[in-house]
Amino acid sequence: MRTLLGAVAATLLIVTAAFAGQTEGKIKKVDRDALTMTLDDGKIYKLNSEMDLEALKPGVDVVIAFDVANGENVITDMEIPQ
C-alpha cells in the first residue's frame, strides 16, 4: 500500500511540473480589476495582488514563469528586463 501511495504522489509531482512554463513578450493589456495581463501573443496570465501593478504597462517587455491551474495561466514569477 505504501508503494502505491508513493507512486501516486510521484506521478502527481511529475504531472504538476509538466504544466509549468516560461514565456516572454510585450504587455498588450493589464486588467487591474480582473488581475490579468495579456501579452502581445494574445495569451492571458493571472496576476496576484502582491505584484507591483503600476510597473505593468502596455509595451513593457516581461519574462514570466507560470503554472496552469484550473485552466488559467497563473504567474509565479515575473521579471522586467532592463
C-alpha positions as CSV (number, residue, x, y, z in Angstrom):
1,M,0.0,0.0,0.0
2,R,2.8,2.4,0.8
3,T,4.4,1.7,-2.6
4,L,1.2,2.6,-4.3
5,L,0.8,5.8,-2.4
6,G,4.4,6.7,-3.1
7,A,3.9,6.1,-6.8
8,V,0.7,8.2,-6.9
9,A,2.5,11.1,-5.1
10,A,5.4,10.9,-7.5
11,T,3.1,10.9,-10.5
12,L,1.2,14.0,-9.2
13,L,4.6,15.8,-8.8
14,I,5.6,14.9,-12.4
15,V,2.2,16.0,-13.8
16,T,2.3,19.3,-11.9
17,A,5.8,20.1,-13.1
18,A,4.6,19.4,-16.7
19,F,2.2,22.3,-16.5
20,A,4.8,24.8,-15.6
21,G,6.1,27.1,-18.2
22,Q,8.1,30.2,-19.1
23,T,7.5,32.8,-21.7
24,E,8.4,36.4,-22.7
25,G,6.8,39.1,-24.6
26,K,5.4,42.7,-24.6
27,I,2.4,43.6,-22.4
28,K,-0.6,44.3,-24.6
29,K,-3.1,45.0,-21.8
30,V,-3.4,44.9,-18.0
31,D,-6.8,44.5,-16.3
32,R,-6.3,45.6,-12.7
33,D,-9.9,44.7,-11.7
34,A,-9.6,41.1,-13.0
35,L,-5.9,40.9,-12.1
36,T,-5.0,39.7,-15.6
37,M,-2.3,40.6,-18.1
38,T,-2.4,40.0,-21.8
39,L,0.8,39.6,-23.8
40,D,1.3,40.6,-27.5
41,D,0.7,36.9,-28.5
42,G,-2.9,37.1,-27.1
43,K,-2.4,34.8,-24.1
44,I,-3.8,35.9,-20.8
45,Y,-2.0,35.4,-17.5
46,K,-3.4,35.7,-14.0
47,L,-1.6,38.2,-11.7
48,N,-1.6,38.1,-7.9
49,S,-2.4,41.1,-5.8
50,E,1.1,41.3,-4.4
51,M,2.6,42.3,-7.7
52,D,3.5,45.9,-8.5
53,L,0.7,46.6,-10.9
54,E,2.0,50.2,-11.5
55,A,5.1,48.8,-13.2
56,L,3.0,46.8,-15.7
57,K,2.1,49.0,-18.7
58,P,1.4,48.2,-22.3
59,G,4.6,48.0,-24.3
60,V,6.8,46.8,-21.4
61,D,8.8,43.7,-22.1
62,V,8.4,40.9,-19.5
63,V,9.7,37.4,-18.8
64,I,7.3,35.3,-16.8
65,A,7.2,31.9,-15.2
66,F,3.7,30.4,-14.8
67,D,1.7,27.4,-13.8
68,V,-1.5,26.2,-15.3
69,A,-4.2,25.9,-12.6
70,N,-7.9,25.4,-13.3
71,G,-7.3,26.2,-16.9
72,E,-5.6,29.6,-16.2
73,N,-2.0,30.6,-16.6
74,V,-1.1,31.8,-13.2
75,I,2.1,33.8,-12.9
76,T,4.5,32.5,-10.3
77,D,7.5,34.8,-11.1
78,M,8.0,37.8,-13.3
79,E,11.0,39.9,-14.4
80,I,11.1,43.2,-16.3
81,P,14.4,43.2,-18.2
82,Q,16.3,46.5,-18.2
